[in-house]
């Protein structure tokens, strides 16, 4: 992952959010990918029947980054401290320790290692800048992603009922 150290102009902004009903339980994710110069946006959501909130937060970022066709400068906007801290701080140590985290004197596999490894693969292609927003505080795109993630979660729940 390249960090935005030379202040390259942001080409796209990726807003993300995840939701879960129960933890674990049915979950949903959503993203808005915006190209500020053209005003074009891609909005998508999806879900899984048995997941966690953290997995849905990660899936939102993964799905958004998978949408990109070439390396770009990305501003990732999320209310997930888990995702942002993982990308900006924790992942380097996890990788150095074979995707494990220190737990006292032992090393344990990190949770959601499959998604972190996929995210690691995706972020190496782009310059990423991280912006944390507080959830449910009126940030328009965060609120929209939350709404779409909850809708996906509800759809998964409805499809799972006999």
C-alpha positions as CSV (number, residue, x, y, z in Angstrom):
1,X,0.0,0.0,0.0
2,X,1.4,3.3,-1.0
3,X,0.5,6.2,1.4
4,X,-0.4,9.6,0.1
5,X,2.9,11.2,1.3
6,X,3.4,13.6,-1.6
7,X,-0.2,14.9,-1.5
8,X,-1.2,13.6,-4.9
9,X,-4.6,14.9,-5.8
10,X,-7.3,12.4,-4.9
11,X,-8.8,10.9,-8.0
12,X,-11.6,8.9,-6.3
13,X,-13.3,8.9,-2.9
14,X,-14.5,5.6,-1.5
15,X,-17.1,5.8,1.2
16,X,-17.9,2.5,2.9
17,X,-20.0,1.0,5.7
18,X,-21.0,-2.4,7.0
19,X,-23.9,-3.6,9.1
20,X,-24.9,-6.7,10.9
21,X,-28.1,-7.9,12.6
22,X,-26.7,-9.9,15.4
23,X,-23.0,-10.5,15.6
24,X,-22.7,-13.0,14.0
25,X,-25.9,-12.9,12.0
26,X,-27.1,-11.6,8.6
27,X,-25.0,-8.7,7.4
28,X,-24.7,-6.1,4.7
29,X,-22.1,-3.9,3.2
30,X,-22.2,-0.8,0.9
31,X,-19.9,1.6,-0.9
32,X,-20.1,4.8,-2.9
33,X,-17.2,5.3,-5.2
34,X,-17.0,8.9,-6.5
35,X,-14.9,10.5,-9.1
36,X,-15.0,14.2,-8.0
37,X,-13.8,15.7,-11.4
38,X,-16.5,14.1,-13.4
39,X,-19.2,13.7,-10.7
40,X,-19.7,10.1,-11.6
41,X,-20.5,7.6,-8.9
42,X,-20.8,3.9,-8.5
43,X,-23.0,2.7,-5.7
44,X,-23.2,-0.9,-4.7
45,X,-24.3,-3.1,-1.8
46,X,-24.5,-6.8,-0.9
47,X,-24.7,-9.1,2.0
48,X,-24.1,-12.5,3.6
49,X,-26.4,-14.7,5.7
50,X,-24.0,-15.5,8.6
51,X,-21.2,-12.9,9.2
52,X,-20.0,-10.2,11.6
53,X,-20.0,-6.4,11.4
54,X,-16.2,-6.3,11.0
55,X,-16.4,-8.7,8.1
56,X,-19.0,-6.5,6.4
57,X,-16.9,-3.3,7.0
58,X,-14.0,-5.1,5.3
59,X,-16.1,-6.4,2.4
60,X,-17.3,-2.8,1.7
61,X,-13.8,-1.7,1.2
62,X,-12.8,-4.8,-0.8
63,X,-15.8,-4.5,-3.1
64,X,-15.1,-0.8,-3.7
65,X,-11.4,-1.3,-4.5
66,X,-12.3,-4.3,-6.8
67,X,-14.3,-1.8,-8.9
68,X,-11.2,0.3,-9.8
69,X,-9.8,-0.5,-13.2
70,X,-6.4,1.0,-12.8
71,X,-4.1,2.4,-10.0
72,X,-5.4,5.6,-8.6
73,X,-5.2,7.9,-5.6
74,X,-8.0,7.0,-3.3
75,X,-9.4,8.7,-0.2
76,X,-11.0,6.0,1.9
77,X,-13.7,7.4,4.1
78,X,-15.0,5.1,6.8
79,X,-16.5,5.1,10.3
80,X,-14.7,1.8,11.1
81,X,-11.7,2.3,13.3
82,X,-11.1,-1.5,12.9
83,X,-10.6,-1.1,9.1
84,X,-8.7,2.2,9.2
85,X,-6.4,1.1,12.1
86,X,-5.9,-2.3,10.5
87,X,-4.8,-0.7,7.2
88,X,-2.8,2.2,8.5
89,X,-1.1,0.5,11.5
90,X,-1.8,-3.1,12.3
91,X,-1.4,-4.8,8.9
92,X,2.4,-4.2,8.6
93,X,3.0,-6.1,11.9
94,X,0.5,-8.9,11.1
95,X,2.3,-9.5,7.8
96,X,5.7,-9.5,9.5
97,X,4.4,-12.1,11.9
98,X,2.9,-14.4,9.4
99,X,-0.6,-12.8,9.7
100,X,-0.6,-13.4,13.4
101,X,-1.0,-10.9,16.3
102,X,0.7,-11.0,19.6
103,X,-1.4,-12.1,22.5
104,X,0.7,-12.0,25.6
105,X,3.7,-14.2,24.9
106,X,2.0,-16.1,22.1
107,X,1.0,-15.3,18.5
108,X,-2.6,-16.0,17.4
109,X,-4.1,-15.8,13.9
110,X,-5.9,-12.6,13.3
111,X,-9.6,-12.6,12.8
112,X,-10.8,-12.3,9.2
113,X,-7.4,-13.1,7.9
114,X,-8.9,-14.1,4.5
115,X,-10.3,-10.6,4.0
116,X,-7.3,-8.8,5.4
117,X,-5.1,-10.7,2.9
118,X,-7.4,-9.8,0.0
119,X,-7.4,-6.2,1.2
120,X,-3.6,-6.2,1.4
121,X,-3.5,-7.4,-2.2
122,X,-5.9,-4.6,-3.4
123,X,-4.4,-1.7,-1.5
124,X,-0.9,-2.2,-2.9
125,X,-2.1,-1.0,-6.3
126,X,-3.2,2.4,-5.1
127,X,-2.2,5.5,-3.1
128,X,-4.5,5.4,-0.1
129,X,-5.4,8.2,2.2
130,X,-7.6,7.5,5.2
131,X,-10.4,9.6,6.6
132,X,-12.3,8.6,9.7
133,X,-15.9,9.9,10.1
134,X,-18.1,9.3,13.1
135,X,-21.0,7.1,12.3
136,X,-24.6,8.3,12.6
137,X,-23.5,11.9,12.9
138,X,-25.0,13.3,9.7
139,X,-22.2,12.7,7.2
140,X,-24.3,12.3,4.0
141,X,-22.3,9.6,2.3
142,X,-21.7,7.6,5.5
143,X,-25.5,7.8,6.2
144,X,-26.3,6.6,2.7
145,X,-23.8,3.7,2.9
146,X,-25.3,2.7,6.3
147,X,-28.8,2.8,4.8
148,X,-27.7,0.6,1.9
149,X,-25.8,-1.8,4.1
150,X,-28.8,-2.2,6.4
151,X,-31.1,-2.7,3.3
152,X,-28.7,-5.5,2.1
153,X,-28.8,-7.1,5.6
154,X,-32.6,-7.0,5.6
155,X,-32.7,-8.5,2.1
156,X,-30.4,-11.4,3.2
157,X,-32.5,-12.0,6.3
158,X,-35.7,-12.0,4.2
159,X,-34.2,-14.5,1.7
160,X,-33.0,-16.8,4.5
161,X,-36.5,-17.2,6.0
162,X,-38.4,-20.3,4.8
